[in-house]
Amino acid sequence: MPANTTDASGPSDAKKPGKKKKGRRVRLLLLVLVLALVAGVGFGAYWSVSTVRASYPQTTGTVTLDGLSGEVEVKRDSYGIPQIYANSDADLFRAQGFVQAQDRFWEMDVRRHMTAGRLSEMFGSGQVETDAFLRTLGWRKVAQEEYDKVLDESTKRNLQAYAEGVNAYLKDKEGRDISVEYAALGLTNNYKPTQWTPVDSVAWLKAMAWDLRGNMQDEIDRSLLTSRLDKGQIEDLYPEYPYKTHKPIVDRGAVSPVTGKFELDATPSGGTGAEIPQGAAEGLNTQLSALSDTLDEIPALLGPNGNGIGSNSWVVNGDHTTTGKALLANDPHLAPMLPSLWYQMGLHCRKLSKTCQYDTAGYTFSGMPGVIIGHNQDIAWGLTNLGADVTDLFLEKVSDDGYLYGDKVKPFTTREETIKVAGGRDRKITVRETDNGPLVSDRSKELDKVGQKAPVGNSAPDRADGYAVALKWTALEPGKSMDAVFAINRAKDFTTFRAAAKNFEVPSQNLIYADTEGNIGYQAPGKIPVRLKGDGTLPSPGWDPAYGWAKEPVPFDELPYEYNPKRGYIVTANQAVIDESEYPHLLTKDWGYGTRSQRINDLIAQKIKGGEKVSTDDMQKMQMDNTSEIAALLVPELLKINVSDPSVREAQKLLEGWDYTQEPDSAAAAYFNGVWRNILKLAFGNKLPKELRVKGDCINVPPAKNSGPVDAQRKLVRECGQRDGDSAQPDGGDRWFQVVRDIVKDQDNEWWKAPARGREDALENRDELFARAMEDARWELTSKLGKDISTWSWGRLHRLMLKNQTLGTEGPDLLQRALNRGPWNLGGGEAAVNATGWNAASGYEVIWVPSMRMVVNVGDWDKSRWINLSGASGHAFNAHYTDQTDKWAKGELLDWSFGTDAVGASTVDTLTLKPRQP
C-alpha cells in the first residue's frame, strides 16, 4: 500500500470528498489480501471484508449489559469521541470499561501483557528476554500488593466495575470479533484473550512510572563516559542548570524552619547540597552498555529513553485573559504511536450525589478508569513530567550465599517466575533481590560481571568477577496513585486538589491547576527519595551502609507549590522546579534545561507587558511555536564564516534573514538543523565511547590503552557505535544547547578540536569546526533532498510515521503497511515549544511528539478545545483510526463539548446500555 504522505498544510487526495468511500474499500480489500498472504494461499478464501469489519464497535441502538443498575447513554460525536451518562459511579465506570474495550481492546491486552511480563504468551520466544526483565522488576506483583493492601475501598469498587464492563464486552467473542490483529495473530498462535482484572488497570501505572522514571539513563551514560572522558569533560557535558536565564517553576517560598512545611512566604535558608559518591560509585566499565541495551528493548510506551519525556503546560489567570477567566494549556510529549496513547472521553453523572460523584472529561488511558488530564465542573488540571530522580543503581558484591552489606553477607530474597511461550516451551527464571532492589544484572550474561574494570577506591571489597547491579526505584513499593486519579477527578478547589495530589506518588508529575473561582496553582507531588549519601548521578556502593535511602521520602508538606502568584501565570515544561540553592531537598540533578519553558514564559510576559490580553487563539498559537533557541545563538556566528565553496555558500545564504522558526516548508530550518547535527557529531559525538554512539556510526580511534605500546605510525582501530538510535548521544536536546552555549565564545576550547579526517586537515578551533559542519550538512542534505536547494524543506527531513505498536513494528512488511499510517511532514523540533523531537545522533525522523493538545476555558467549558494525535479508534481502517491527525499536524483543535446541551448538539451516534432484566 503506498504511504499517505501529508504535510502540515493539508490532507492527501485520498481524503478529499468523492474519494473517501472508494479509498476505504480499497484499504479494506488490501487488508484482506495482506492477511491472505500472511496465512498462505490456502487460507485466502477465509478472509473477507466482513472479517475486517467484525470488530468495529456498535455505536447505536441498545446493548444489554450485565451488572448495570440503570440505563447508561454513550453519545459519540463525529470523531467517535464518547460521552457517557449514568446514575451511579459503578454504572459510569462499568460503561467506561465497555466502551474503551470496544475501541481499544487489542491495545489494552498488549499493554497488560507487557506490564505483567507476559508478552511471550502472545508473540512467542522473541519476547522472552523482555518478559524476564519485566518479571525481575515485578510491576504486576507490586500492582497486586497495591490492590490487596493499599488502595481505598471506593477505588477498588471503581476498578472492579471497570473490569466488569470490559469483560461484558469480551463475553462470547472470538479474537477476530475483538480486533483484526487477533485474526492475524491467530494464523501463527492459538492465543485467546482472557478476562480483565482490576490489577490489570493498576499495573499500567507502573508502565507510566517506568517511562517517566527520571535520570536512570543519564546515570548509566555518565558511568559509561568514564571509559573515555575525564571528570572535567563529563561535567562539561552535564552543565549546571541555567537559573539566571531559564526560570524555574516556583520563584518564591521555602521550607519553613519553624513549621517544617513549604510555605509561600517563607525565606530560603539555602539548600543542603548533595555529596557526590566516591569509591566504587565513581564509575562502571563499559559493560554497563548491556543494561542500556536491555532498557532499549523494553517497550517505551511513553517515549524514547534517551531524550527523556517532556511536556508543556501553563495556566494564565483571568486578569490577563480575554475571557476574564483562567486559560489552561497542556500537551504531553510522548512517543508517536497508533493508536495514540490517549483516549478522549467524558464521564458524567446525570445528577451529582454521594453515589454518583463524577462530572469530568478529558484524556484517559485505555485500560484505566477515570480521567488523567482534563477538567470537571469546578477545576481543570494538566500534567508534565517533574523529572524527579526516583531510581538509583547500586553495585552489589555478591556470592552464592548472598550479598555483602557492611561486614556481613545477607541472603537474597528470591522468587521463581515461569514465562509461558506461545509455540515453545516454558522458561523459568529466578529473581534475586537485595535491600536495594532486584538484581537487574541477572538478566544479562554480560552484566554478570558489571564493574569488572570500574575504578574503585581502597575501601571497596575485592571485585572478584565483578559487581552485580541492583535497581532501587520508588515504583517498586506499593502506593496510592490510583486513589489520586479518582480524587483529582472529584476535586472542587485547591485544598481538595492538593489533598488528592498527596497520593499521586508515582510517576512524579508537575500538576497545574485552575478553578471557576479565578484561582490558579501548582503542586509538585511524588514519592521522592531522601539519599543518605550521594546525589544519584552515578551508581552507589550497595555494600556501604552510608549509602542507600532514608526510610521516609521527602514529606509532601515540604514539596514546592504555588497559589495565585503575583505574575498571574504558571509555566511547567520540565524545567527546574525551584532553585536548588533555595531548597533543602535534592529532587534531581538532571532537570530539563528550560528552553521550552522560558520561551513560553517570554511569550506570555510579552503579551502582558504590552498591555494585551491572552486569548484562546493565543494559547493555541503558542503550542505551535517553532522557534529554535540554538539557531538564534549559532546562526549569527555561522554567517560570519568565510565560505569558499560555491555550493556550501549557496546553502549558507539560506540562513540570511531567517527568523529561526522551523516551519515544515522552511529550507533554512532544514539546513540549520543539518549543520547543528554535524556540529554535535564533530565536536562531541566522535569523542564519546561506542556504547553511547548510534549503531552504524563508525570512526577510527586509537587502540585501547591496555592493548600494548603504541607508536605514532600505528594504525587506528575501526570502532562502531552500539546504541539504539532513539537513545544515542549527542541527541541534540536542550542539554546540548547549554553545553554549546557555555563554550561558544571560547574559540579555542578543546571540544572544538578534531583530528584529521582522510585528506582533510585537523580542526583547531570553533570556526574551522563550524565551517566543516556547514560543508558536511550541505552534502548530507544534497543526498537526502537533492542538489537544488530551492526544493529543500524541513518537513521533508522531519517526518512522522504512526506505527501500530506490535504487528506494525514487528510483523510482515505488508501487514505493517496495512496497520501503519504516514508519513506526515512536520515543523517544530527538539526543544521547541512545538516539540516534534528528533535525535541528532541518528537522523531527523520524528521520535516524540505533542501526543495531544488542549486549551481549557475554565468555567466556560464548552469553549474549550482539544485534539488527539490519531483518533478514538484502535481498529485499522475504521473512520476514526487517524481522523484527527491531519488537523493535529496543522495545529488545529476541535471544539470540546462538556455541558449537556453542547454534547447533545454534537452527538451523531447514541448507544444505550441497559441492565439485564431478572
N, C-alpha and C positions, 0 to 999 in steps of 0.2 A: 504494500500500500504506500503510495507516495506520501511523504511527510507534509503536513499542513504548516507551511511557513507563514507566520503572521508577524508584522511589526506593530509598534505601538500606535500606528496611525489608523489601523482599521482591520477588519476581518478579511479572510481569504474569500475567493469567489465561491468556494464550496458552501459558504454560509449565507450567501445572498438569497433574497426571495426568489422563488421559482426553481431553485436547485436543491432546496433542503430535503424534500421528500425523496427525490431520486438519489441524492447523496447518501441519505440514511440507509436506503435499501441496498445500495452498492456496498456500504460498510457491513451491513448485516450478512449479506451473501459472502463477503470476503471472510468474515469470521467463521462461517460455515466451512469455507474452503480451508482455512488455516487449521481448524480442528480436524478436518478430514485428513489433511496432510500429516498432522501430528499422530493421528491414530493409525494411519495406514489406509490404503485404498479400500481394503475390505470393509472398513467401518464407515466409509464415506456416506452411505445411504442413511446412516443413523442420525446424522445431523441435519437440522432444518432451521428455518428462521424461527419457528416456534420454540426450538431449544434455546435460542439466544434470548428470546423474549420471556421465557417461562419464569425467570427470576425477577422480572420487573414488578415493583410494588403495586398493590391495589391502592388507589388514592381516592376512589369514590365509592358510594354505596355503603353497605353495612357489613361489619365483621363481628362475630360473636367471640368474646374474649373471656376465658376462664378467670375467675377471681375478682372481676370488677364489681364494685358496689353500685355503680350508676353509669349512665351513658357518658362517653367521652367523645368530643369532636376533635378531629385533626384537620385543620384548614391549611391548605398549601397555596402559595402564590404562584405566579407564572414562572418562577425559578425553582419551584418544588420545595421551597423552604416551609417547614411545618410550624404551625402554632397550635398548641394543644390546650384544650379547655376541659377541666374536670372539677369535681366537687369534693375531692379528698386528696391528701398527699399520696396515699397508696395508689389511687387510680391514676394520678398525674404521672408518677414515676413508672408505673406499670405500662402506661401508654408510651412513655418516652422510650423504654426498652424495646417495645414492639416496633415503633416507628424507626428507631435507629437500626434495628436488625433488618427491617425491610430494605433500607437503603445501603447499609454498610456492613452486613454480617461477615463477609469474607475478610474485610479489614479487621474487624473485631476478633475474629477467630485466629488470624495470623498473629495479631498483637498479643492475645492471651497465651498462645504457644511460645512466643518469644519471651514474655515475662516469666514463664514457668520453666524455660529451658527445655521445651518440647518441640522445637521446630523439626527435629528428625522424624517425628511421627507423621508429619505432613510431607516433607520434602526429601527424606532419605538420608543416607550416610554423609552427604556433603555438609550437613549441619551439625554433626556430632561434636566437633571441637567448639563451635559456638555454644551449643547446649551445655557442654561440660563447663565452660567458663561461667555461663549464667547460673548453672546449678551451684557452682562454687560461691558465687555472690549470694545466692539464696533469696532472690527477690520474692518468689512465691511463698517461701517459708515465713519470711517476715510479714508479708501481707496477711497470711493466715493468723499469725500471732496478733496482729493489729485487730483483725476482725473478732477473734476469740476473746481477747483480753483488754483491749484499749478503747475501741470505738464506742460512742454513745449508743444507747438502745434505739433512739429515734433514727440515727444514721443507719444502723443495721436494718431497721424496718424498710427504709427507703431503698437500700441496696437490694434487699430481698424482693421488694415489689418490682424493681427494675429487672432483676434476673427472671422473675416470673413472666414479665412482658416479653423478654427475649425468647424464652422457652415456648411461650404461646405462639410466637411466630414460627419457631422451628418445628412445632408439632406436626407430625405426619409428612414432613417434607423430605424429599431426596436432595442430595447435594446439588444437582443441576437445577432444582427448583429454587435454590437459595442464591446462587451466583454462577455465572458461566465459568469462572475459574475452577469451580469444583468439577464441572464437566470435563475440563481439560486435565485436571489433576487425576480424575478417575481413570484416565487412559493408562496410567502407569502405577496407580496406587489405589487401594481399596479403602482409603481414609473416609470416614463419615463423621460429620460434626456431632459433638456431644452437647449435653445440657450446659447452659451458662450458670455460673455460680456467683454469689456476691463477692467472693475473694478474687475472681477474675477482674472485677472492676477495680478493687483496691490495689491490685498488683500493678495496674497501669501507672499509678503514681510513682512507682519505683522506676519505671522506664523514663518518665519525665525527669525524675531526680538524677538519673544516670547521665542523661544528655545535658543536664544543667548543673553538673557536679563541681564546677569551679575550675581550679588550676591544675588538675591532675596531669594533663598533657604538658603544661609548662614545667611541672616538677620533673617529669621524665626528660623533657628536652634539655633542661638546664644540666641534668646529670650527664646526658649524652654529650653535651658540648665540652665537658671536661676532658674528653679524649683528644681534642684538637685546640681548644682555646684556653687561655689563662683566665684567672678570676676577673681581672680588669676588663678583658674583652667580653666576657659573659655579661658583666654589669653594663657595658655599652649597649648590649642587645636587649637588655631589660631595664630601661631607664626609669627613673622616678616619675611618679605621676605629676603632670604639669599643673599644679593647683592654681598658679598665678594666671594662666591663660585659659584653662578649662575648668569652669566652676563645678564643684561637687553638688550633689542634690540638695543637701541641707547646709545652709550658710550661717546658722546660729544655733545656740543651745549646747548643752553638755550634760554629762552625768554629774548630778549634784553630789558633792562630797558629804552633804548633810543627810539627804534622803536616800541616796544610792540609786535614784531614778534619773532617766534622761528628761531634762526639763528645758523648755524653750527659752527661758530667761536665765538659765544657769551660765556661769562664766567658765570657759575652758581652763583647766589647770595644766594642760599638756599631757600628751599620751605617754604610755609606759614604754613604747618602743617594743622591739622584738629581737631576741638574741638569735643569731644565725647559728645553727647547729654545727659542731665541729666533729673531728674524728671521722667515724665511718660515714657520717652524713655529708661529707664534703663532695661525694660524687659516686657514681657507679660506672662500671665499664660499659662498653657499647653493647653488651648483651641485653641491656635494658630495651634495646630496639625490639626484641622479641615481644615484650609486653606491649609496646606501642603497636606492633603488627597485630597482636591479638585484639587490641582495642579497635583497630580499624575494621576488623571482621565483625564486631558486634553491630547489629543493625542500629544505625544512628537515626532514629525516627524523627528527631527534632532538628538535627543539623550536623554538619561536619565537625569532627572532633578538633581539627586543627585551628579553625577560626574562632572557636567558642561560639556561644549563642548570643546574639544581640537582639535588641528590640528598641522601639521608640514608644514613649508615652508622655503626654503632657496635658496639663489642665490649666485653663485661664478662667479667672473668676469673672462674675458678671459686671464688675466695674469697668472692665476692659473689653467687653464683647458687644457686638451689635444687637444681640438678643437680650442683653441685660441679665442674662443667666450664664452659668458656667458652661464652657465647652470643653469636652474631654476627648482626646485622640489616643489611639493605640494601634500599633502594627508590629506584632512579634515577628522576628526574623528567624526563620526556620528552614529546614531542608525542603526543597521543592519535591512534591510527591503527588501521585494520582491514585486515589482521590486526595484532596487536601486533608491535612491533619485535622482541620476544624470542621465542625458541623453546626450550621446556623439553626437556631430553634427558639421558640417561645414556650414558656411553661406558665399557664395561667389558671389560677383558681377562680371559678366564676364569682365566688364570694369569699373574701379572706376571713378565716376563723381559726380556732385552735386546732381544728382537724384538717384545715386546708390553708397553708401558710405562705404559698408562693405565688408571686406575680412578677415574673422575671423573664428576660430574653437576652440572647447573646450567642456566644460561641461555646460549644461544648466539645467534648471528645467522644467519638463513637466508642461505646463500651463503658461509659461512666455517666451516672445520673447527675442532674444538676447543671448549672451554667458556670463556666470557668471565668469568662470575661464578658462583661455586659452591664446591664442595669436592671433594677427593679422599679417599683413605683415611686421610691423615695431617693435612692442613691445610684450612682454609676461608679464603676471601678475599672481599672486597667492593670496589666502586669508587664513588667520587664524583668529580665534576669538580674538579680543583685550581684551574682558572681562571687558570693562568699566562698572562702576556702573551707570546704567541708570534707575533704579527703586528704589523707596522708599515707604515703608509702613508708613501711618500716622494714629495714633489714633485720632478718632473724637468723641467729646462729642455731642451726637445727642438727639433730641426730635422730637415730631410730627411737630413742627414748623420749624425745620432746624437744623443747626449745629453751635456750638459756635466758634467764631473767635474773639480773643481779649475779649472785654466786650460786644459784640453784637451777636445776633443769626441771621445767614444768611440763606435765604431759599435755599433748594436743587434745583438743575437743574434736572428735571425728564423727562423721556420718557417712553412710553409704548411699549412693544415688544410682538408680538404674535408668538408663536412657533407652527408650524404645525407638527402633529404627524401622521406618517403612521399607519393606523389601529386604531387610537384613536382620542380623542377629542383634540382640540387646547388648548394650555396652554398660559396664559397671565402672564407677569411679569412686574413689574415697576422697572426701573433702576434709582437710585438716585446718583447724583454726587455732590461733593463738589469742591472747588477750587483746592483741592489736588487730584482730580480724582474720578472715580466711587467707590462706596461702595461695595467692593468685599465681605464683611461680610454679605451682604443681601442675598447672595446665599447659606448660610448655617445657619441652625437653631442654631447650637452651636455657630457660630460666632456672632450671635446677641448679645452675652454677652462677647465678647472678652475683655480681660483686667479686668475682674471682680476681679481678685486677683493680678493684676500686682502691683509690688512695685512702688509707685509714691511719689513724693515729696509734700511738703505742698502747692506748687504753683499750683498743678493740681486741676482741678474742681472736684466736687463731682461726683463719678463714677456712682452712682445710679445702674442701671442694667448693667453697664459696658460700654466699648467704642466700637464704630464701627471701622472698618478698611478700609481706602481708599488706592488705589494704584495710585501712580504718576509714569508715565512712558513716556519717550520721544516719543515712537512709537504711542502714542495716540494723537499726534499732527501731522497734515498733513505735509508731507515732499517731497523731490525731489529725493529719492533714485532711482526711476525708470529712471529718467533723467540720473543719473550717470551711470547706466548699459550701455545705448547706447553710452554715451560719452566715456567711457572707451574702448568700442569696436572700436571706431573710433580714439582713441588717437594715436599720432605719435611720441611723445617724452615725456620727464619727465615733461615739463611745461604743456602740454595738459593733461597728465595723472593726475597731481596734481589738475588741474582745474576741471577735471571730479570727482576726489575723494572728492572735497569740498562738493558735493551734495550727497555723499554716507553717509547719516545721520543715518539711522538705517537699519540693525544692525551695530554697530560699529566694524569694522574689521581692522586687520593689512593687509596692501596692500604692497606686494613686487613687484619689477619691474626690467625688463632688456630690453635693446633695441639693435638693429642691429649696432648701433654706438659704442658699447662697454661699455655703462653706466649701472650701477645698482643703485637701490634706494629703499626707504621705505617711506611710509606715514601712519600716524595714523589719520584716518578721524573719523567722527561721531558727532552726537549731544550729547554732554556730559554735564550734568547739573552742574551749579555752586550753591552749597548749601550756604544759608545764615548763617547757623549754623549746626553743626553736621557733621558726616563723613559717614552717610549712612549705618553703620554697625548694627544699631538697629532701630526699629520703632521710629518715631518722634512725638511730640505732635502737632496735627493739629490745636489746638486752640491757639497756641502761635505764634504771628506774627514774632517772632525772627527766627523761622524755615522756611521751605519752600525753594523754588528755586528762584534764580535771574531771571529776565525777559529774559536775553540772556544767551545761553550756552557758554562754552569755545570757544573763537574765533578760527576759523580754522587756522589762521595765527600763533596761539600760540601752535598748536598741534605739537608734535615731528615728525621729518622726518630725513632721511639720504640720501646722494647722493655721490656715489663713495667713501665710507670710505676707509682709508688707508689700513686697514687689508685685503680688497679685497673680502669680503663676508658679507652677512647679514643673520641672522637666526631669524625666528619668530616661536615660538612654545608655545604661551600662557604665556610666562614669563612676568615679569615686562617690560614695555616699556622703562622706564627711572628711574634712582634712584630718589625716591621721595624727597630726601634731596636736589636735584639739580633742582627741578622743582616746580613752584609755584602753579600749579593746582592739585586738587585731581581727579585722574582718577578712582581709585578704591582702596580699602583696601584689596581686595580679589583676588590677582593675582594667576595664577597657580604658582607653586614653582620652575619651571625652570629645572626639571630633564631632560626632553626630549631635551629642547633647549641647555642645557650645554653639553649633550652627543653629539649632532650634532656639536656644536662649537668645541668640543675636537677632533672629528673625522676629521673635515676639517683642524683644526690647525695642527694636527699630520702629515697630508699629506704635508701641505705647509712647515712646519719646517723641514721635512725630505727631502725637495727638490723635492718632487713628484708633478705631475700634477693630478688634479681631472678629471676623465673620466665620461662618461655617465654611464658606468657599476658601477663605484664607487658610484654615486648618487643613483642608483637603489639598490645597496647593503646596503647603509646607511638607506634607507627606511625600510629595513627588519632587522635592528639591534635589537636584542632581549635582550641586556644586562640589568640586573636588578641592579640598583643603591643600593636599600635597601639590596639586597643579599650581595653585596660587603661589606656593612657596618656590617651586622649581622652575616654572616657565620663564620668569624674568632672567634667571641665570642661564637657561638653555639658549635664550635668544641672543645672549652676549657672545656666544661661542662662534668663532670664525670657522665656517664650514666650506671646504673647497670642492667637495664632490657635488656636482650639479643635482644629482638625484636626491641626495641627502638634504641639500639646501632647499630643494623644492618641498620636501616634507617639513623641514624646519619652518618654512614660511606659513604652514598651516596654523602654527601657534601664534602668529602675529595677530593681535586684536581679539584673540579667543577670550571668552568671558568665563572660562573654566567650568562651564556646565556640560554635563555628559549626556546630551540628548542622543537618541538612537541613530539619528541621521548625521551626527557630527563626525567629520573626518578628523578634526583636530583632537577630539577626545580619543578616537581610535589611535592616532599616532602618539599622543602623550602617554596613554596607558601602555603602549608598546615600549616607549622609552623608559617609563617607570619600571616595568618588568625587567628590562635589561640592565638598568642601574642596579637594581636589587641583586640580580644574578652576578654581575661583575664585582660589586663591592662586598657582598656578603655571602650569597648562595654558594659560590665556588670555594668558599673558605670554611664551610660547615662540614661536619662529618657526614659520611654517606648515610647514616641512619636517619638524618633529617632531610636529606635531599630527595627530590622526587624520583621515582623509578624511571629508568631510562636516561637520566641525566648523568652522563659520563664525562669525567675530567681526568687530566693527568696530574698526579700528585707525587711528592717524594715518597720513597719507601718508608714503611713504618719504622719507628725509632729502634725497635728491638730486632730488626732484620739484619743487623751486622753493619760494618763500616760502609760509609757511602762517600764516594769521591765525586768531584764536580762533574765528571763525564758520565756518571751512571745514569741510565735511562730512567725516566719517570714511570710510575705504575698507573695503569688504567683503573679508575675506581668509579663505580656506578652507584647512583642513589638507590635507596631501598624503601622510601616512604610512599604511602598511598597519596595520590595527587591532591585529595581534598585536605590533607593534614600536613603536607610538606611545608618546608620553610626555605626562604622567607615568603610568607603568604601575602605580604603587601598590605596588611591591615594597619590600623592606626598606631599600633605599637611601632611598626616600621616607619610610620610618619614621624614619630617622636625621635626614633634613632637617627634618622636623617636630619631632622631639624636641629638636633644637638650638635651635629658636626658640619653642617652645610657651609658655614662661614670659615671653616678651617680647611683651606685649600690643600694643605699638605698632610692632612690626617692619614694615618696608616691604613684606614679602611678604604681610602680611595686608590690605594696602590694595588696593582695586579701584575702577575708575571707575564712574560712574553707569550704570545699565542700564535703558533705557526710562524708565518713570516711577519707577523705584526709585532711591533715593539712592546715592551713592558709599559704599563701605565704608572705614572709617577705622581699624579695629583688629580684633584677633583675634575677640572675642566677636561683633562685628557680622558678620564673615565666617562664623563658626560658625552663627549664627542663620540667615543666608541659606542656608547649605548644608543645614541641617535642613529649611528650608521647601522648597527645591528637591528634596531627596530625597523628602519627603512626596508631592509631586505627580508625581515621576518614578515612584515605586513604585505610586502610585494608577493611573497609566496602564498599568503593566505587570501589576499583581497585583490591582487593584480597589480600591474605596473602603473596603471593610470590612477593617480591619487584622487581624481575627481569622482571616482566610483567608490572611494573608501567611506565607510561609516562604522561608528562604534557598535551599532546594533548587529551588523554582520559578523562581528567578532564575538559579541557579548550576547549569547543566545541561551534561551531557556528551553529545556526539554522536560516535559512532565512524564514520569515513568511510574507505571504500576510497580509497587514496592516488592513484589515477589516474582510472579511469572513475567512481569515486564522488564525485569533486570536479569533474571537467570534462565528464563525459558527459551525455546527455539526462536530464531530470528523472526520468523513470520508471525509467531504469537506475540512477540514483543511489539512488532509493528501494529498489530491489531489492538493491543491494550494501551499503548503509549500515544501521546499526542505532542505535537510541536514540530519544529521549534518556533519560538517567538523571539523576535529581535528586540532587545530591551535597551533602555537608557539606564542611568544610575551607575552605581558601582560600589566598590569596597569603601566603607566608612562614609559614604554619602548618606544623607537622610533617607533617600530612596535607595535603600541598602540591598541592591542586587549584587550579592557578593561573588567574588571570583578569587581564585588562588593564583597569585602571580608566579609561584614556583612551577605551576603546571599548565597554565593557559588562561583563556579568557571566558570559558563557559561559565554560566551562572550556576553556583552551587548552593547558595542560600538566598532567600527572598523574604520580602514582607508577606508572610503567609496569609494574612488577611489585613484589611484596613477598616477602621471605624472612626466616625466622628459623632459623638453623642451630644445632642442638645438637651442639657439637663433640665427636666421639668416640662419641656415641650417635646416629649419623647418621639412623637410621630414625625418630627422634622430631623430626626437623626438619620445617618446614612451608614451603609456598610457594604462590604464586598468580600467574597472568598476567592482563594486562588483558583479553584477549579469549579466545583458545583456541589449540589446537595447529594447527588447520586454516586455510588461506587460501582454502578453497573455499566460496563463498556457499552457504548452506542445508545445508552439512554439519553434522552434530550437534555438532561441536567448533569451529564458527566463532566463537561467543561464549559457550560454555557455562561459562566461568569469570567472566564479567563481573558477574553479579548478586552472586556471593559477594565478588568484589573490591570492589564498591561498598559492601557492608556491613562490610568489614574482615575478612572471614573468610579463612582459609588452608586449603589442602589438605594432607593428610598427604603427606610426601615420602619415598618408599621408595628405599633405596640398596642395602642388603645383598641377597644372592641370594635368601634366604628371603622377605624383605619384598617384593621385586619380584615374586617368584613368586606370592605371596598376592594381590597387587593386579592381576595380569595378567588381562585379559579377551580379548585377541587376541594370537596369536603368528604371525609371518611368518618363514619360514625362507628365507634366501638361500643358494643352492647354487652351487658353481662349475660351469662348463660342462665336461662330460666330453670328453676328446680323442677 
